[in-house]
Amino acid sequence: MPALGAPKMAKPDNSATRLFVYGTLAPGEENHHIMDGMRGEWKPACVNGRRMESGWGVQNRHPGFIPDAKAAPVQGLVFISDDLPQNWARLDRFEGADYHREPVVATLEDGNTVNAQIYRVFASKRKH
């Protein structure tokens, strides 16, 4: 049993209801409207990884991201929504060939970790 106040680690569960965002899908960013119609909660979080000058987001000051457990944490948000499973195909189409969705472990502000999906950059020159 963890000590009182110790961060809880993510359990091996389905990440289908959580999305870690680090760029244009975040509230206040230019593509947040893509998230319209989904109810949910946004929580500050981070994922260890590297920003890459690759992907269509670079044009709008949003470099791509590659998860890397050995790299420094990158700040973002976890969107938690039961509506995500019905919207993955639409989000995948929006992200396009430059980004691949994969599971990742995100650390919330309180130190707890959650399993989430992330769109990691994939080498391509497609413009969005």
N, CA and C atoms as an extended XYZ file, in Angstrom:
384
Properties=species:S:1:pos:R:3:atomname:S:1:resname:S:1:resid:I:1 pbc="F F F"
N         0.852       -1.184        0.000 N   MET     1
C         0.000        0.000        0.000 CA  MET     1
C         0.892        1.240        0.000 C   MET     1
N         0.637        2.220       -0.921 N   PRO     2
C         1.475        3.400       -0.955 CA  PRO     2
C         1.279        4.249        0.292 C   PRO     2
N         2.314        4.980        0.645 N   ALA     3
C         2.242        5.874        1.791 CA  ALA     3
C         1.202        6.953        1.530 C   ALA     3
N         0.597        7.448        2.599 N   LEU     4
C        -0.389        8.506        2.479 CA  LEU     4
C         0.228        9.691        1.755 C   LEU     4
N        -0.440       10.180        0.740 N   GLY     5
C         0.062       11.327        0.000 CA  GLY     5
C         0.999       10.965       -1.140 C   GLY     5
N         1.388        9.701       -1.248 N   ALA     6
C         2.272        9.284       -2.340 CA  ALA     6
C         1.480        9.256       -3.643 C   ALA     6
N         2.126        9.655       -4.757 N   PRO     7
C         1.421        9.611       -6.044 CA  PRO     7
C         0.979        8.196       -6.382 C   PRO     7
N        -0.168        8.083       -6.996 N   LYS     8
C        -0.669        6.787       -7.436 CA  LYS     8
C        -0.249        6.577       -8.879 C   LYS     8
N         0.204        5.387       -9.186 N   MET     9
C         0.650        5.067      -10.534 CA  MET     9
C        -0.537        4.608      -11.377 C   MET     9
N        -0.433        4.857      -12.680 N   ALA    10
C        -1.493        4.457      -13.602 CA  ALA    10
C        -1.661        2.950      -13.583 C   ALA    10
N        -2.899        2.524      -13.554 N   LYS    11
C        -3.200        1.098      -13.637 CA  LYS    11
C        -3.260        0.717      -15.109 C   LYS    11
N        -2.961       -0.546      -15.429 N   PRO    12
C        -3.028       -0.951      -16.838 CA  PRO    12
C        -4.480       -1.044      -17.300 C   PRO    12
N        -5.034        0.097      -17.658 N   ASP    13
C        -6.419        0.108      -18.111 CA  ASP    13
C        -6.485        0.744      -19.495 C   ASP    13
N        -7.652        0.804      -20.027 N   ASN    14
C        -7.855        1.351      -21.358 CA  ASN    14
C        -7.738        2.870      -21.316 C   ASN    14
N        -6.945        3.428      -22.212 N   SER    15
C        -6.744        4.874      -22.265 CA  SER    15
C        -7.720        5.556      -23.221 C   SER    15
N        -8.733        4.836      -23.668 N   ALA    16
C        -9.632        5.340      -24.713 CA  ALA    16
C       -10.451        6.559      -24.305 C   ALA    16
N       -10.544        6.853      -23.016 N   THR    17
C       -11.335        8.005      -22.586 CA  THR    17
C       -10.467        9.182      -22.159 C   THR    17
N        -9.171        9.140      -22.510 N   ARG    18
C        -8.264       10.228      -22.137 CA  ARG    18
C        -7.328       10.555      -23.300 C   ARG    18
N        -7.122       11.853      -23.525 N   LEU    19
C        -6.224       12.323      -24.575 CA  LEU    19
C        -5.294       13.374      -24.001 C   LEU    19
N        -3.981       13.161      -24.128 N   PHE    20
C        -2.998       14.169      -23.734 CA  PHE    20
C        -2.764       15.073      -24.932 C   PHE    20
N        -2.972       16.382      -24.746 N   VAL    21
C        -2.729       17.349      -25.818 CA  VAL    21
C        -1.627       18.307      -25.395 C   VAL    21
N        -0.838       18.736      -26.363 N   TYR    22
C         0.305       19.612      -26.106 CA  TYR    22
C         0.379       20.750      -27.116 C   TYR    22
N        -0.687       20.930      -27.914 N   GLY    23
C        -0.629       21.929      -28.975 CA  GLY    23
C        -1.988       22.460      -29.370 C   GLY    23
N        -2.311       22.358      -30.654 N   THR    24
C        -3.441       23.084      -31.234 CA  THR    24
C        -4.823       22.624      -30.790 C   THR    24
N        -4.960       21.452      -30.185 N   LEU    25
C        -6.276       20.996      -29.722 CA  LEU    25
C        -6.629       21.525      -28.330 C   LEU    25
N        -5.674       22.131      -27.640 N   ALA    26
C        -5.893       22.617      -26.280 CA  ALA    26
C        -6.857       23.807      -26.264 C   ALA    26
N        -7.565       24.013      -25.154 N   PRO    27
C        -8.449       25.176      -25.046 CA  PRO    27
C        -7.686       26.471      -25.339 C   PRO    27
N        -8.309       27.328      -26.144 N   GLY    28
C        -7.700       28.603      -26.494 CA  GLY    28
C        -6.794       28.553      -27.710 C   GLY    28
N        -6.510       27.368      -28.213 N   GLU    29
C        -5.639       27.232      -29.386 CA  GLU    29
C        -6.477       27.158      -30.658 C   GLU    29
N        -5.804       27.329      -31.795 N   GLU    30
C        -6.517       27.495      -33.068 CA  GLU    30
C        -7.350       26.303      -33.519 C   GLU    30
N        -7.053       25.097      -33.070 N   ASN    31
C        -7.838       23.935      -33.500 CA  ASN    31
C        -8.681       23.327      -32.381 C   ASN    31
N        -8.873       24.077      -31.312 N   HIS    32
C        -9.687       23.554      -30.206 CA  HIS    32
C       -11.117       23.233      -30.663 C   HIS    32
N       -11.599       23.931      -31.697 N   HIS    33
C       -12.961       23.683      -32.193 CA  HIS    33
C       -13.154       22.228      -32.641 C   HIS    33
N       -12.067       21.531      -32.948 N   ILE    34
C       -12.152       20.116      -33.336 CA  ILE    34
C       -12.709       19.281      -32.175 C   ILE    34
N       -12.532       19.770      -30.962 N   MET    35
C       -13.010       19.060      -29.775 CA  MET    35
C       -14.484       19.371      -29.474 C   MET    35
N       -15.084       20.286      -30.237 N   ASP    36
C       -16.491       20.658      -30.014 CA  ASP    36
C       -17.392       19.423      -30.035 C   ASP    36
N       -18.391       19.452      -29.181 N   GLY    37
C       -19.361       18.369      -29.124 CA  GLY    37
C       -18.983       17.260      -28.156 C   GLY    37
N       -17.772       17.330      -27.612 N   MET    38
C       -17.356       16.319      -26.630 CA  MET    38
C       -17.399       16.941      -25.239 C   MET    38
N       -18.103       16.288      -24.347 N   ARG    39
C       -18.142       16.736      -22.955 CA  ARG    39
C       -16.963       16.110      -22.231 C   ARG    39
N       -16.381       16.856      -21.304 N   GLY    40
C       -15.279       16.287      -20.550 CA  GLY    40
C       -14.594       17.310      -19.675 C   GLY    40
N       -13.488       16.886      -19.118 N   GLU    41
C       -12.731       17.696      -18.172 CA  GLU    41
C       -11.282       17.786      -18.638 C   GLU    41
N       -10.698       18.978      -18.526 N   TRP    42
C        -9.293       19.207      -18.865 CA  TRP    42
C        -8.485       19.282      -17.577 C   TRP    42
N        -7.368       18.547      -17.525 N   LYS    43
C        -6.500       18.577      -16.345 CA  LYS    43
C        -5.059       18.822      -16.785 C   LYS    43
N        -4.367       19.777      -16.132 N   PRO    44
C        -2.952       19.988      -16.445 CA  PRO    44
C        -2.163       18.706      -16.183 C   PRO    44
N        -1.234       18.420      -17.078 N   ALA    45
C        -0.442       17.190      -16.971 CA  ALA    45
C         0.853       17.366      -17.752 C   ALA    45
N         1.718       16.382      -17.644 N   CYS    46
C         2.941       16.384      -18.444 CA  CYS    46
C         3.263       14.953      -18.867 C   CYS    46
N         4.016       14.874      -19.960 N   VAL    47
C         4.513       13.607      -20.485 CA  VAL    47
C         5.978       13.826      -20.828 C   VAL    47
N         6.834       12.897      -20.446 N   ASN    48
C         8.238       13.016      -20.806 CA  ASN    48
C         8.394       12.798      -22.303 C   ASN    48
N         9.148       13.674      -22.941 N   GLY    49
C         9.345       13.535      -24.375 CA  GLY    49
C        10.116       14.693      -24.964 C   GLY    49
N        10.197       14.680      -26.289 N   ARG    50
C        10.963       15.691      -27.019 CA  ARG    50
C        10.071       16.400      -28.024 C   ARG    50
N        10.186       17.724      -28.068 N   ARG    51
C         9.525       18.520      -29.104 CA  ARG    51
C        10.355       18.401      -30.371 C   ARG    51
N         9.685       18.263      -31.503 N   MET    52
C        10.368       18.096      -32.783 CA  MET    52
C         9.859       19.135      -33.777 C   MET    52
N        10.768       19.718      -34.527 N   GLU    53
C        10.382       20.662      -35.583 CA  GLU    53
C         9.900       19.865      -36.785 C   GLU    53
N         8.786       19.202      -36.608 N   SER    54
C         8.219       18.332      -37.627 CA  SER    54
C         6.713       18.305      -37.441 C   SER    54
N         5.992       17.993      -38.509 N   GLY    55
C         4.538       17.928      -38.446 CA  GLY    55
C         3.913       19.232      -38.894 C   GLY    55
N         2.633       19.193      -39.248 N   TRP    56
C         1.964       20.382      -39.776 CA  TRP    56
C         1.816       21.491      -38.743 C   TRP    56
N         1.856       21.181      -37.458 N   GLY    57
C         1.707       22.198      -36.420 CA  GLY    57
C         2.862       23.174      -36.326 C   GLY    57
N         4.033       22.817      -36.864 N   VAL    58
C         5.217       23.677      -36.800 CA  VAL    58
C         4.927       25.044      -37.417 C   VAL    58
N         4.134       25.073      -38.478 N   GLN    59
C         3.803       26.341      -39.145 CA  GLN    59
C         3.115       27.318      -38.197 C   GLN    59
N         2.435       26.817      -37.202 N   ASN    60
C         1.682       27.655      -36.262 CA  ASN    60
C         2.292       27.634      -34.867 C   ASN    60
N         3.605       27.535      -34.808 N   ARG    61
C         4.402       27.542      -33.570 CA  ARG    61
C         4.132       26.354      -32.654 C   ARG    61
N         3.685       25.240      -33.222 N   HIS    62
C         3.439       24.035      -32.441 CA  HIS    62
C         4.282       22.888      -32.980 C   HIS    62
N         5.485       22.703      -32.429 N   PRO    63
C         6.289       21.568      -32.894 CA  PRO    63
C         5.626       20.247      -32.535 C   PRO    63
N         6.021       19.201      -33.232 N   GLY    64
C         5.530       17.867      -32.924 CA  GLY    64
C         6.133       17.368      -31.624 C   GLY    64
N         5.740       16.185      -31.222 N   PHE    65
C         6.171       15.631      -29.936 CA  PHE    65
C         6.399       14.140      -30.083 C   PHE    65
N         7.480       13.667      -29.482 N   ILE    66
C         7.768       12.234      -29.435 CA  ILE    66
C         7.952       11.843      -27.971 C   ILE    66
N         7.095       10.966      -27.443 N   PRO    67
C         7.270       10.513      -26.060 CA  PRO    67
C         8.625        9.832      -25.882 C   PRO    67
N         9.277       10.123      -24.763 N   ASP    68
C        10.591        9.551      -24.462 CA  ASP    68
C        10.765        9.586      -22.948 C   ASP    68
N        10.715        8.433      -22.310 N   ALA    69
C        10.789        8.346      -20.848 CA  ALA    69
C        12.066        8.960      -20.287 C   ALA    69
N        13.124        9.043      -21.088 N   LYS    70
C        14.403        9.586      -20.616 CA  LYS    70
C        14.506       11.099      -20.793 C   LYS    70
N        13.546       11.702      -21.466 N   ALA    71
C        13.574       13.142      -21.734 CA  ALA    71
C        12.852       13.910      -20.624 C   ALA    71
N        12.964       15.223      -20.690 N   ALA    72
C        12.308       16.098      -19.716 CA  ALA    72
C        10.793       16.091      -19.930 C   ALA    72
N        10.033       16.421      -18.887 N   PRO    73
C         8.581       16.488      -19.038 CA  PRO    73
C         8.163       17.686      -19.892 C   PRO    73
N         7.149       17.478      -20.713 N   VAL    74
C         6.550       18.531      -21.529 CA  VAL    74
C         5.140       18.764      -20.994 C   VAL    74
N         4.826       20.020      -20.741 N   GLN    75
C         3.520       20.372      -20.182 CA  GLN    75
C         2.428       20.293      -21.239 C   GLN    75
N         1.258       19.909      -20.800 N   GLY    76
C         0.094       19.853      -21.670 CA  GLY    76
C        -1.143       19.672      -20.816 C   GLY    76
N        -2.154       19.088      -21.409 N   LEU    77
C        -3.419       18.845      -20.723 CA  LEU    77
C        -3.925       17.459      -21.066 C   LEU    77
N        -4.576       16.826      -20.101 N   VAL    78
C        -5.286       15.578      -20.375 CA  VAL    78
C        -6.766       15.918      -20.455 C   VAL    78
N        -7.381       15.535      -21.574 N   PHE    79
C        -8.825       15.676      -21.745 CA  PHE    79
C        -9.436       14.330      -21.396 C   PHE    79
N       -10.351       14.334      -20.418 N   ILE    80
C       -10.997       13.110      -19.951 CA  ILE    80
C       -12.453       13.168      -20.398 C   ILE    80
N       -12.849       12.209      -21.244 N   SER    81
C       -14.199       12.262      -21.803 CA  SER    81
C       -14.672       10.880      -22.237 C   SER    81
N       -15.878       10.536      -21.827 N   ASP    82
C       -16.502        9.301      -22.309 CA  ASP    82
C       -16.905        9.425      -23.776 C   ASP    82
N       -16.853       10.636      -24.329 N   ASP    83
C       -17.193       10.858      -25.735 CA  ASP    83
C       -16.022       10.561      -26.676 C   ASP    83
N       -14.813       10.438      -26.158 N   LEU    84
C       -13.652       10.218      -27.029 CA  LEU    84
C       -13.749        8.955      -27.883 C   LEU    84
N       -14.148        7.800      -27.338 N   PRO    85
C       -14.167        6.595      -28.173 CA  PRO    85
C       -14.975        6.747      -29.466 C   PRO    85
N       -16.065        7.504      -29.416 N   GLN    86
C       -16.876        7.699      -30.618 CA  GLN    86
C       -16.263        8.737      -31.559 C   GLN    86
N       -15.209        9.409      -31.127 N   ASN    87
C       -14.612       10.482      -31.921 CA  ASN    87
C       -13.184       10.208      -32.373 C   ASN    87
N       -12.610        9.051      -32.013 N   TRP    88
C       -11.220        8.774      -32.396 CA  TRP    88
C       -11.024        8.797      -33.910 C   TRP    88
N       -11.927        8.210      -34.671 N   ALA    89
C       -11.754        8.182      -36.133 CA  ALA    89
C       -11.727        9.602      -36.695 C   ALA    89
N       -12.592       10.461      -36.201 N   ARG    90
C       -12.626       11.859      -36.651 CA  ARG    90
C       -11.339       12.584      -36.269 C   ARG    90
N       -10.868       12.393      -35.040 N   LEU    91
C        -9.617       13.022      -34.602 CA  LEU    91
C        -8.425       12.485      -35.396 C   LEU    91
N        -8.419       11.180      -35.657 N   ASP    92
C        -7.336       10.590      -36.458 CA  ASP    92
C        -7.291       11.222      -37.850 C   ASP    92
N        -8.449       11.417      -38.460 N   ARG    93
C        -8.495       12.051      -39.791 CA  ARG    93
C        -7.978       13.481      -39.720 C   ARG    93
N        -8.371       14.210      -38.683 N   PHE    94
C        -7.905       15.587      -38.530 CA  PHE    94
C        -6.385       15.632      -38.396 C   PHE    94
N        -5.825       14.803      -37.536 N   GLU    95
C        -4.371       14.813      -37.318 CA  GLU    95
C        -3.623       14.383      -38.578 C   GLU    95
N        -4.187       13.479      -39.335 N   GLY    96
C        -3.614       13.099      -40.619 CA  GLY    96
C        -2.341       12.274      -40.518 C   GLY    96
N        -1.629       12.218      -41.636 N   ALA    97
C        -0.448       11.362      -41.770 CA  ALA    97
C         0.737       11.825      -40.930 C   ALA    97
N         0.739       13.080      -40.488 N   ASP    98
C         1.869       13.593      -39.709 CA  ASP    98
C         1.912       13.059      -38.280 C   ASP    98
N         0.790       12.564      -37.787 N   TYR    99
C         0.703       12.174      -36.380 CA  TYR    99
C         0.065       10.797      -36.240 C   TYR    99
N         0.610       10.012      -35.327 N   HIS   100
C         0.067        8.681      -35.025 CA  HIS   100
C        -0.391        8.675      -33.575 C   HIS   100
N        -1.565        8.113      -33.347 N   ARG   101
C        -2.095        8.017      -31.982 CA  ARG   101
C        -1.539        6.774      -31.318 C   ARG   101
N        -1.098        6.937      -30.067 N   GLU   102
C        -0.577        5.798      -29.304 CA  GLU   102
C        -0.788        6.043      -27.814 C   GLU   102
N        -0.755        4.973      -27.010 N   PRO   103
C        -0.919        5.135      -25.563 CA  PRO   103
C         0.331        5.726      -24.925 C   PRO   103
N         0.114        6.461      -23.842 N   VAL   104
C         1.200        7.098      -23.106 CA  VAL   104
C         0.756        7.224      -21.650 C   VAL   104
N         1.709        7.358      -20.748 N   VAL   105
C         1.394        7.622      -19.343 CA  VAL   105
C         1.642        9.104      -19.088 C   VAL   105
N         0.619        9.804      -18.608 N   ALA   106
C         0.714       11.231      -18.298 CA  ALA   106
C         0.699       11.411      -16.784 C   ALA   106
N         1.463       12.388      -16.311 N   THR   107
C         1.501       12.711      -14.888 CA  THR   107
C         0.667       13.962      -14.647 C   THR   107
N        -0.342       13.833      -13.798 N   LEU   108
C        -1.206       14.958      -13.463 CA  LEU   108
C        -0.514       15.872      -12.461 C   LEU   108
N        -1.058       17.070      -12.273 N   GLU   109
C        -0.488       18.048      -11.334 CA  GLU   109
C        -0.321       17.494       -9.928 C   GLU   109
N        -1.238       16.621       -9.510 N   ASP   110
C        -1.174       16.083       -8.146 CA  ASP   110
C        -0.177       14.936       -8.004 C   ASP   110
N         0.526       14.595       -9.096 N   GLY   111
C         1.519       13.528       -9.058 CA  GLY   111
C         0.986       12.168       -9.464 C   GLY   111
N        -0.325       12.018       -9.532 N   ASN   112
C        -0.903       10.757       -9.998 CA  ASN   112
C        -0.671       10.609      -11.492 C   ASN   112
N        -0.596        9.372      -11.946 N   THR   113
C        -0.420        9.126      -13.373 CA  THR   113
C        -1.673        8.474      -13.941 C   THR   113
N        -1.924        8.755      -15.223 N   VAL   114
C        -3.064        8.172      -15.924 CA  VAL   114
C        -2.607        7.703      -17.294 C   VAL   114
N        -3.255        6.669      -17.782 N   ASN   115
C        -3.035        6.231      -19.157 CA  ASN   115
C        -3.877        7.123      -20.057 C   ASN   115
N        -3.287        7.539      -21.168 N   ALA   116
C        -3.982        8.408      -22.117 CA  ALA   116
C        -3.505        8.076      -23.520 C   ALA   116
N        -4.166        8.636      -24.494 N   GLN   117
C        -3.706        8.575      -25.879 CA  GLN   117
C        -2.980        9.885      -26.183 C   GLN   117
N        -2.062        9.841      -27.132 N   ILE   118
C        -1.340       11.037      -27.570 CA  ILE   118
C        -1.158       10.942      -29.074 C   ILE   118
N        -1.140       12.081      -29.734 N   TYR   119
C        -0.785       12.118      -31.154 CA  TYR   119
C         0.683       12.501      -31.231 C   TYR   119
N         1.518       11.507      -31.525 N   ARG   120
C         2.954       11.749      -31.641 CA  ARG   120
C         3.269       12.069      -33.090 C   ARG   120
N         4.269       12.906      -33.282 N   VAL   121
C         4.643       13.308      -34.633 CA  VAL   121
C         5.244       12.123      -35.384 C   VAL   121
N         4.958       12.088      -36.661 N   PHE   122
C         5.495       11.075      -37.561 CA  PHE   122
C         6.072       11.834      -38.741 C   PHE   122
N         7.264       11.506      -39.172 N   ALA   123
C         7.938       12.256      -40.241 CA  ALA   123
C         7.082       12.327      -41.496 C   ALA   123
N         6.719       13.539      -41.869 N   SER   124
C         5.927       13.794      -43.071 CA  SER   124
C         5.951       15.290      -43.331 C   SER   124
N         5.685       15.691      -44.541 N   LYS   125
C         5.685       17.118      -44.874 CA  LYS   125
C         4.289       17.623      -45.224 C   LYS   125
N         3.255       16.856      -44.876 N   ARG   126
C         1.882       17.244      -45.195 CA  ARG   126
C         1.530       18.560      -44.516 C   ARG   126
N         0.846       19.445      -45.232 N   LYS   127
C         0.391       20.713      -44.654 CA  LYS   127
C        -1.071       20.582      -44.283 C   LYS   127
N        -1.458       21.212      -43.188 N   HIS   128
C        -2.833       21.129      -42.692 CA  HIS   128
C        -3.516       22.450      -42.877 C   HIS   128
